[in-house]
């Protein structure tokens, strides 16, 4: 199936509980046009509305770059007409991704630049291609990166400052060493294959437990440790009271695969 966004720029497929969203603008290095970002927002809304979706993957068509960030050619055209491109986009920094009900895996098929980095940090897990570069390059073109603030909870502050203030790229291997990237693979096909394997593992776990785990971690990042622990207790209450909480131990005792109901 597909979203309402034109298939030539954005694709959405849902199969066996896994949703895959693909940015499909290889000729433009998968840059974020108004159409693409609008389509992404619609895709997240559809994924959140589908009870059969357990996990999602964000990827892009192969061109050497996962996402080059904002479509600067479109931005320049609109600026000549007196319009800033961001005013035409709801949720231009895609913050809705962080609140997505299900875990989101970034299958990064090449270099990760500017808005591509934005999309990746809004995901829960990241898989990249060895030998590629990652950068927050907005300072080089007079744009901004307010979306980068959550990186302070993901990377050391000096690294974030270096990326944000110099606009220089870093080898993805460096970010993997620092824990920002979960896996590095040899090529885009291997990245997508790894993402599919990780997604299948997540899909087969108890869905309420998975969703609560994601929500609790994000809440703690916002609230701090003490308040975060209290909020995690609240988030997990319905998990412990669910049918799935009884099914898991029962399946273990009976040496069979659990049959999750999500309730």
N, C-alpha and C positions, 0 to 999 in steps of 0.2 A: 504494500500500500504506500501511498505518498501523502505528503502534506499538501496544503493549498498552495505552497510556494512552487514556482515553476520547477519542473524536474531537472531542467538543465543547470540550475544553480544549487539546488539542495535536494537531497534524497532522504527519505525515511522508510526503513523496512523494519518489520516486526516479525520475528520467527522464534518459536519455542521459548517464549518469555524474554527474549533479548531484542531490544530495539537498537538499530544502528542508524545514526544520523551522519550523512556524508556531505561535506562541502564539495561542490563539483564545479570549480572554476579554475581548472589547471592553467589555462592560457593567461589568467590574471594572478597566478601564484596563490590561488584560493583566497584572494583578498575579500574583505568584508564589505560588500556593498549594502545599500539600504535593503535591497531585496533579500540578500542572504541573512542579515541579522533579523529581519522581520520573520523570515522563514524559520530561523532557529527558535525564536520565541514561540512560534506556533507549534513547532515540533515538541518542545518541552511541555507545552500545555497538553498536547495530545498524549504524550507519554504518561504524564501525571494522571490523566483521566482514564487510563487503561489498567484495569485491575490485573490483567494477564501479563503485564510487563513487570519483570523482576529486577532488571538491570539494563543499563544503556551504554552504548559505545559512541563516542564522537570521533570521526575520522575525516579524511579528505582524499580526493583523487590524486594519484601520483603525479608530481611535477617537480619534485625535489624540495618543496616547501609545504609543510603542514598547513600553515596560514601565515600570510605576509602582513596581517593586520588590516587596518582600515584601507579601503580602496581610495588612494590619494588622488587618482585621476577623477573619480566621481566627486570627491570632496572639492577639488579645485574647480570643476565645472559648476558645482552648486554655489561655491563662494563667489564666482563671477556673476552669479544671478542674485547675490545678496543673501544667501542662505547657508547656515552652517549645517553640515550633514547630520550632526548629532540631533538637531531639532526635529528631524524627520523620522527618528527611530525611537520607539518605546523601548526602554531598558537597553540603552546602547552598550552598557558594560556587562550585560547578560548576568546580572546578579541573581536572577531567578534560578540559574543553574545550581547555585549553592543550596537552594531550598527544595530542589527536586526530591520527590519522595524516594526514588530508587537511587542506588549508587551509579555514578557516571565515570566511565573509563575513557581517558584521552588516548587514542591510538594515533600517535603523532608520526606522520608519514615522511617527514623531512624537517627542514629548518623551522624553528618556532620563534616568530618575531612579532613584537608589538602586540596587536590584538590577538595573535595566535598564542602568545604567552598568557594573555588575559583569559582566553578560553581554557587553556590547560590548567591554570591555577584554580579555576572554578570547578574543575573535576575532582573526583575523590582519589583516583589512581592515574598514573601516567606511564605510558610506554613509548619509547622513542627509538630513533635510528642512530646507531653508533656513527660517529664522525660528523654529525650535524652540529649546527650552532643555535644558541638560544639567546635572545636579547630583548630588552625593553628600549626601543629605538626612537620613541616619540620626540625626545629632546632634539633630535637631528632634523626634524621637519616642523618644529614649532607647535606640535600637538601636546597632549597631556596624558598622564597615566594614573589617575586617581584610583583605578581598579587595582593597583599594585599593593595597596595597604595590607591585604591578607598575607602577602609574602613574608611579613615580619613574624608570622607564626609558623612559617615553613622553611625559611632560610636564615642564616646569620645576618644581622643588620648590616655589617660592612659589605657583604656581598650584594644585598638589595640596594644599598646606596651606590655601589660601583655601577651596577646595571642601570639604575634609574638616572644617575647624574652624568654618566659618560656616554650612554647610548651604545656602548661597545658590546659585542656579543661574547659569550663564553661557550666553550665546548660543552656539549650536553653531558659528556663524561664527568665534568666538574660538578654539575648539578646532580648527577646520579650519586657521586661520592657523598654529597651533602644530604642525600635522602629525598630530594625533590622528585626524582624519577625512579619508579619502581623497577623497571626492566629496560634494558637496552638490547635491541635486536639488530641483525645485519642489514635488513632491507625492509621496505614497506610491507611486503607480503608476510614476512616473519612478525612484524609488529601487529598486523591484523590477526594473524593466527594466535599470537600470544594473548591479545585482547579477548579473542573468542574463548580461549581456554579459561582465562581468569573469570570472564563473564559467566561461563557455564558453572564454575565452582560457586560463585555468588548466587546464581539463580537457584541452585539445588539446596541452598541453606534455608533455614526457616525465615520466611519473608518478613515477619514482624520483628524478629531479632535483628535482621540486617537493617531494616529501616530505622529501628530505634538506635542501633549502633551509630549510623551516620548522623542522625539528629542529635544524639548526645555529644558526639565529638564537636560538631559545629557549635552547639550551645556552650560548651566549655570554652571554646576559643573566644566566644563573645563575652562570657560572664566571668571567667577566671576559675580557679580550682574549687574553692569552697562552694560558691554559688553554682558552679557547673556540676559538682557532685549532687547537689540537691535537685537540680533540674534533671539530671540523668536518672535519679530515682523516680521522679515523676514520669519521665518518658517511658521507662521500662515497666511501670505498673501494669499496663494492659498486656504487655508481653507475658509476664508471669501468670496472669489470670486467663490466658488464652487456651483454646483447645490444643494449639500447637505445643504449648509448654508441657502438656500431658502426653502428647503423641511422641515427642522426641525421646524421653526416657523409656516409654513403652516399646518403641521400635528398637531401641538399643538392647533392651532386655530380651526382645524376641528375635534379635539378630536379623532384622529386615530393614529395608530402606523406608525412612519416614514418608508419610503421605500428608504433606502440609496443606492446610486449609486457608492459611492466612487470616485466621480468626481464633 
